[in-house]
């Protein structure tokens, strides 16, 4: 059976002496004088601020963590002192929570996530619990926010037995659903994905074409230039643009050369003046064909940078984000499927930002100077 694996480094950015483990480590300072970064090769781990699995704790998944201060949300220089591997669990999940210590008072049984214990069970306190199946994360605040705590199967008669030295209560709880996969399975999956991606790219190369016509005057008059692919410098072809036709594909146009400046995302259709594509002026200096529009669309947006805070997932257009999202701003996003456009204001107005599949940890990564987003729209290729 393949095991999870985590490597700790004494310095930031994976520098200095290192220590690799696949097991629980109650005292990391036995191997390293300090720990400032870590890399998870396989599996899931809880890392702890203090030895013997005490203090503030954070769940880490497969990936790289170049700065433990940011990971733990602390200012101390070497803030990981112990770690625990979370084993694979493939069966059902079951946990009983109790209002009072020693399994007394009101009791409720959970088999799924609970984002707000008080709203769901009308319980203000939970002083003991019995984790019968699966591995769980308990959170200090509703909606899986605030400090977290890991519980594995077992009986916990009071908060002290749960290890809640740094928490006085918890308000939401979530199952730990995914863990590492074996290397052999991962390699098979990787080869399958590479094969499908290659076939898809071949299909895109054969089928994905675009056609856009730029006109210097309004209503499709004057000198024009027809383009079928990316163009980093339109100045040599057309001096200004007051109208255009998108005949094939989906496009993103830029105010400046080399795909810089204001962005305008356009689907198939006619645009008789620059106001019709929400342009600020008649200046278009570069353009790019969006090559991978998808029939499936899924995006997650987050209240805070680095995918933290409140999260909500969308699969459809949202002309007024505040109808579903109570915040004026959003600070990070994960595009899981499709291509999306963020608009500065509601009803698809204001500055536009194209987001293709991938992770965006802060607004600057999608090209914005500030986090204000008023509406969200999918890019759908109607060619």
N, C-alpha and C positions, 0 to 999 in steps of 0.2 A: 504493500500500500504506500503510495507517495504521501509525504508529509508536507505540512506547511513549512515555510522557511522565511526567516526575517534576518536582515543584517543590520547591525548598529555600527555607527561610525563616531569617532571622537570629535570630529570637526564638521562644520556645515558643508553642504554640497558633496557629501560622500568622500571626505578627505580624512587623512590620518589613519590611526589604527582602527581595526574593525573586529567585530565578533558576530559570528553567524550561529543561529540556533533554530531548531525545529520543535523545541519543548518549552515548557514554562521556565521562566528565569526569575526567581524571587529576589536576586541581588545582582544587578548588572555591574555594579562597581567591583565585583570580584574579577571581572574580565577587562573592563575599560575604566579609566580614571574619570571619564565624563562621556556624555552622549549628546551630540548636537544634530544628527541627521540619521535617517534610517531608510531602508529599502525592503519592501515586502515582495518576495519572489513568488510565493504561493500562499494561499490561505488567508485567514482572518486572524488578527491578533488584537488583544487589548494591551495598551501600554499605560504605565502608571507613573505618577509623579514621585512616589516613595517606594522604598523596598517592601517586599512581602505583599505586593498587590494592594497597596494602600494609597490614599490620596486621590487627587484628580486623575481620571482615566479617560482614554479616547480609543475608539475603534479605528483600526487601520486596515485597509484592504490592499489587494495587490496594487503596487504602484511605488512611486518615489516621493519621499518627504525630505527635501533638502534643508529644512530649517525647523527644528523641533520647537523652538520658541513660538512660531506661528501655529504649529500643529497643536500644541498644548494650550495656546492662548495665555502664555505666561512670560515673565521677563527674566526668569533665572536662566543661566547659560546652559546648564546640563539637566534638563527637566524630565528625563526618562530614567527611572531607577529600577523598574522591574517590568516584566511582560508575561502575558499568558496567551497560549494558543487556543483558539476556539475550534473544537472538533467539528467535523461534518455531521449534520443531522438531516436525514432524509424523510423522517416520518412525520406524524402529526405533532402539533404543539398544544400543550395544556399546562395551565397554571391557575392556582387558587390564591386569591388575595383576601386578607382579613382586616377588619377594621381595627382590631386590638391585638396586643401582643399575645403570644402563645396560642395563636389560631382562634382567638375569641371574637365575639361580636359578629357584625354583618359579614357574610362571605359571598364572593362571586367567583365564578370560574371563567377563564378566558381561553379561547382557542385561536384568537386572531389579534391583530393590533388594536390598541385603544388610544386614540389621540387626545381624549380628555376624560379622565376617570370620574371627575365630579359630574359632568354632564351625562355620562352614560350610566353610572351606578348610583349617583347621589351620595357618594362617599367623600368626605372631606379628608379623611386620614386612612392610611394603610400602614399598619404597624407590624404585620407579619405576612408571610406567603409561603406557598409550597409549589416549587417548580417541578412538575411531574414529568414533562416531556419537552424537549427542545431547549434552546438557549435564547435568552431574552436580554433586551436593553431597557433599562428603566431611566426615565428622564425627569429632571427636576420640574420642568414647566410643561404645559399642554403643547400639543402639536410637535412633540419630539424636539423640544428646544431646551437650552440650558445644559447644566452638567448631566453627564450620563453615568450609568453604572451597569456592569455586566453581571448577570445571574445565570449560573448553570444549574442543572437538576439537583434538587436538594431541598431540605426544610430550613426555613429562616424564621426563627421564633421572635425576633425583634430586629430593629433597624441596625443594631450593632453587628449582628450576625450576617446581615446583608453587606456589611462593609461601608455603611453610610456615615463615615466619619466627617465627610465634607458636605453632606446634604441633610436637611431636616425633614424632607418629604419628597415624594415624587408624584407627578400628575399625569404622566402618559407612559405607555410601554409598547415596545415593538419587538416582533420576532426577528431573530437573525436568520434570514432565509437562505442567503447564498454564502458559499464558502469556496475553497479551492477545488479545482478539478485535477485529476491526475495528469501527469505530463504526457502520457501516451494519448489520453483522450484529447488534451489540449492540442497536441500536434496534429492529430487527425482532424480536429475541428479547424485548425489553422490552414491545413492543406485544402480542406473543402472550401473554406472562405476564399482562399487565394484562387482556386479554380473557378468559383462562381464569379469572383471579381474580374478575373481575366476574361471570362465569357461575356460579362456585362460590358467591360471596356471595349471588347471587340464589337459588340452590338452598338454601343454608343458611337464608336468610330465610324461604323457603317451608316448608322441611322440619324445621329444627332447632327442636325444642320441648323443654320440660322440665316436669317435675312432681315436686314434693317436698312431703311433708306432715310438719309438725313437731307433736309431741304433748308436752304438759307432763308427763304421767305415763309411767311405764314401760308396756311392752306395749300401746302405741297407745291409751292411755286419757286421759281428761281433755280440757281445752280444746285445740283443734288449729288449725293455720293451714296453708292450702294455698298454695303459691307456684309460679309458672311462669316466673320470670325473676330477674334480679339484684335483690337487696334489700340496700341498704347499712345499714339499721337495722331489725332484727327486734323490737326492744324494744316497739314500739307494737302488735305483733301477738301476741307470746307472751313470757312472763316468763322461762321456763327451758325446757329441752328434755331430756327423758329417754328419748325414743324417736322414731323417724322412719321413713318409707317413701320410697324413691326409686322412683317409678313410671315416669319417663321421663328420659333424659339422664344425663350425668355432672356432678357438682357438687363445688364446693369450699366448705366451711363455715369460718367464722372465729369465733374466741373473742371478738373485739371488733368494734365497729361500723366501717364504712368499710373492710372487708376487711383488718383488722389482727389481730395476735395469732396464736395457734396456728391451724394449718390442718388440715382433715380432708377428704381427697378420697374421695368415695363414688360408687360405681357403682350400677346398678339392684339393688334388693334391700330387705329388711326389717332394721331395726336396733332390737331390742326394748329396749335400754338403751344408755347412753352408752359403756359398756365395749366394746360390740360394734363401735363405730367408732374404738376406741382413744382415746376422749376422756379428758381429764384431769378433767373435771367436767361439769355439766349446763348450761354456759353456751355458747350459740350466739347471736351478736349480728348476723351478716351472712352472706350467702350469694351465690354466683355460679354461673351455669350455664356449664359449659365448652363453648364453642360449636364448637370445631374438633377433636374427636377424629378420628383418622385410622386407616385400615386399615394404613398403613405406619408403622413405628417405627424410628428410628435415632438414637443418641446417642453422642457421644464425650466421655469424661471424661479429665481431665488431672491429673497429680501436682502441678503448680504453678500459680500464678495466670497469667492472660494466655495460656492454652493452651500452656504450656511443660512440659518434663519428659516423663515417661513418659505415653503415651496408649494407650487401648484403646477399641474401638467395640463397642456392643451393639445388638442388635435384638430382644431378648427380656427377660422378667423375670429378675431376679437376686435370689433370696431371701437369699443370703449373698454379699455382694460380695467378701469375702476369698477365696472359692473361685477367683475369676478375677483379682482385683486384690490385689496383695501389700501395699498400703498401707492403713492405717486411715482415712486422710483423703483427700479430693480437693478441689482448690482452684479448678478451673474446669471448665466444661462447654459443649458445643455441641450443642443439640438440632437435628438436621437434619430429622427427620420425626416427626410425632406429638406427643403430650403425655405427660409422664413425672412420676413422683413419687419424690422422694428420701426415704428413711426414716432416722432417726437410728441405729436398731439393725437387726440382722438379722431376717429373717422378718417384715418390714413392721411393725415396732414402733417406738415412740417418736415424736418430732416428725416432722411431714410437711411437705414443701415441693413445691409444684407448679411444674413447669418446662414452659412452652409453647415453641413453636419460636423459636429465637433463640440468642444468645451470652450466656454468663454468665462474666465474667472473674474473679470471686471469689465466695466464699460469700455475702457480703452482698447480691449481686445476685439470689440466689434466696431471700433473707429469713433466712438463717442467721447466727447469731453465731459459729459455729465450723465447721470443715470436716469433721466426722465424718459419714460416711454408711455405713450398714451394709447396706442393701438398696435395690433400684431396681425400680420397677414401671411398666408401660405403663398409660395410661388408655385403656380400650377401651369405647366406647359400645355397650351391648348392647340399646339400645331397639329 
